[in-house]
Amino acid sequence: NIFAINGLPEEVFSDNGPPFNSWDFIEFANRYDIKLTTSSPRYPRSNGMVERTVQTVKSLLTKCLLEKEDPFAAILNYNVTAKQNLPSPSELLMGRRLRTSLPVSCKLLEPKFPIRGSKDQLKLLQERQKAYYDVSTKKLYELEPQQDVFVQEGIRNWKPGVVMKKSGPNDYIVRIGEADYRRNRQQINPRRMSEETLKCEPEVKVGTTSSETNPIVTSDYYTRSGRLVKIPDRLIM
């Protein structure tokens, strides 16, 4: 219905929800030559603009439900409101203002295509927001194929894996066990292996009368970030 009204897009960027991962939608996109691009699985921040818009619309609908107002009127007012020195969403999409309950001149409702400078202004705004975000963000270096890593599965669950290839600007195909997964770089940490092999506990002969025993030597312990944990020397009485 949306494509029939607004036309076929060249590319659809979405999350990995069932409506966009279904075989019917993939077949539909192939039939009409539409490129499908999905965000990083289990990483909503890679689709932050859409997630923020959904959060705003949900907040509008919640307020309308509490105050018993018309939700369609609230969405209409949202679409005709200009934001951050940019035209309103309706002007960016259709090139004209939408008529609301507020009085307005008919000349202001006439189409004004093309909207000059809006695309450059939107790109400049996005670059500025990215610069603000990068100030407090640690830059992560690229990973190499066949590199041993830890992959985040859940909030505090990290599993060992191997990088297979890079699939996007910030995405990698990693192999965990016998299956391949696509994950964001933020969900992958390099795995630093200890150079020393695990040393076994020395044998102690039965019936020895010596009061001194050899200490147990273990391999170095590394955290997920690769930091070496140094165990302090303690006197055991």
ChimeraX attribute file (.defattr): number of C-alpha atoms within 10 A of each C-alpha:
attribute: neighborCount
match mode: 1-to-1
recipient: residues
	/A:1	6
	/A:2	7
	/A:3	8
	/A:4	7
	/A:5	7
	/A:6	10
	/A:7	9
	/A:8	14
	/A:9	12
	/A:10	11
	/A:11	12
	/A:12	14
	/A:13	13
	/A:14	16
	/A:15	21
	/A:16	16
	/A:17	10
	/A:18	9
	/A:19	12
	/A:20	18
	/A:21	14
	/A:22	11
	/A:23	11
	/A:24	11
	/A:25	14
	/A:26	15
	/A:27	12
	/A:28	11
	/A:29	19
	/A:30	12
	/A:31	9
	/A:32	11
	/A:33	13
	/A:34	16
	/A:35	13
	/A:36	16
	/A:37	13
	/A:38	15
	/A:39	21
	/A:40	22
	/A:41	16
	/A:42	16
	/A:43	15
	/A:44	14
	/A:45	13
	/A:46	16
	/A:47	15
	/A:48	12
	/A:49	11
	/A:50	15
	/A:51	13
	/A:52	12
	/A:53	11
	/A:54	12
	/A:55	11
	/A:56	13
	/A:57	15
	/A:58	12
	/A:59	12
	/A:60	16
	/A:61	18
	/A:62	13
	/A:63	14
	/A:64	16
	/A:65	12
	/A:66	8
	/A:67	9
	/A:68	10
	/A:69	12
	/A:70	11
	/A:71	16
	/A:72	12
	/A:73	13
	/A:74	15
	/A:75	13
	/A:76	14
	/A:77	15
	/A:78	17
	/A:79	17
	/A:80	18
	/A:81	14
	/A:82	14
	/A:83	10
	/A:84	9
	/A:85	10
	/A:86	16
	/A:87	19
	/A:88	20
	/A:89	17
	/A:90	17
	/A:91	22
	/A:92	18
	/A:93	12
	/A:94	15
	/A:95	18
	/A:96	21
	/A:97	20
	/A:98	18
	/A:99	15
	/A:100	11
	/A:101	7
	/A:102	5
	/A:103	7
	/A:104	11
	/A:105	8
	/A:106	8
	/A:107	7
	/A:108	12
	/A:109	13
	/A:110	12
	/A:111	14
	/A:112	13
	/A:113	11
	/A:114	12
	/A:115	15
	/A:116	9
	/A:117	10
	/A:118	15
	/A:119	12
	/A:120	10
	/A:121	14
	/A:122	15
	/A:123	12
	/A:124	12
	/A:125	15
	/A:126	12
	/A:127	12
	/A:128	12
	/A:129	11
	/A:130	11
	/A:131	12
	/A:132	11
	/A:133	10
	/A:134	11
	/A:135	9
	/A:136	8
	/A:137	9
	/A:138	7
	/A:139	8
	/A:140	11
	/A:141	7
	/A:142	10
	/A:143	18
	/A:144	13
	/A:145	13
	/A:146	13
	/A:147	15
	/A:148	20
	/A:149	23
	/A:150	22
	/A:151	26
	/A:152	19
	/A:153	13
	/A:154	10
	/A:155	6
	/A:156	6
	/A:157	9
	/A:158	16
	/A:159	13
	/A:160	17
	/A:161	25
	/A:162	21
	/A:163	24
	/A:164	19
	/A:165	17
	/A:166	18
	/A:167	13
	/A:168	14
	/A:169	9
	/A:170	15
	/A:171	19
	/A:172	25
	/A:173	18
	/A:174	28
	/A:175	20
	/A:176	16
	/A:177	10
	/A:178	6
	/A:179	8
	/A:180	15
	/A:181	14
	/A:182	20
	/A:183	24
	/A:184	23
	/A:185	20
	/A:186	12
	/A:187	18
	/A:188	23
	/A:189	20
	/A:190	18
	/A:191	19
	/A:192	17
	/A:193	13
	/A:194	13
	/A:195	8
	/A:196	9
	/A:197	10
	/A:198	11
	/A:199	10
	/A:200	10
	/A:201	11
	/A:202	11
	/A:203	7
	/A:204	9
	/A:205	7
	/A:206	6
	/A:207	6
	/A:208	9
	/A:209	7
	/A:210	6
	/A:211	5
	/A:212	7
	/A:213	9
	/A:214	9
	/A:215	8
	/A:216	9
	/A:217	11
	/A:218	12
	/A:219	12
	/A:220	15
	/A:221	14
	/A:222	15
	/A:223	10
	/A:224	14
	/A:225	11
	/A:226	14
	/A:227	10
	/A:228	13
	/A:229	10
	/A:230	9
	/A:231	8
	/A:232	6
	/A:233	6
	/A:234	6
	/A:235	5
	/A:236	4
	/A:237	3
